């Protein structure tokens, strides 16, 4: 492929990328189906929320923080029901 062929191929790829970018910017995304089992902050409880906020800045190992993050992880992945 010569230089002209490479320029044409580059122009085609660039044009396609520009077209896709414009379509994505102009068309609104399709509405998604609602999730029936969504997780709200109320499910976590106020004491867990306070602990997690405090633990975001902790730089040393803290057993309370590790337990709070493990609880949050289990809740997120839906593993709470399996262990009860």
C-alpha positions, 0 to 999 in steps of 0.5 A: 500500500502506497502513501496515498492508500495509507492516507485514504485508509486513515481518512476512512477510519477517522471519518468513522470515528468522528461519525460514531462520536457525533452519534453518541453525543447527539442521541440520548442513551436508551433508558435502562430497566430498573433494578429490582434489588438495588442497594440504598444507603439506608440498607447500610445503616448509619453506623456503618456509613460513619465507619466507612467514611472514617476508614477512607482516610485510615492508613494503618490496619484497623480491625474495625475498618476491615470488618466494616469493608468486609460487611459492605463487600458482602452486602454489595455482592449479595452474600449476606443471605447465604450466611444467615 
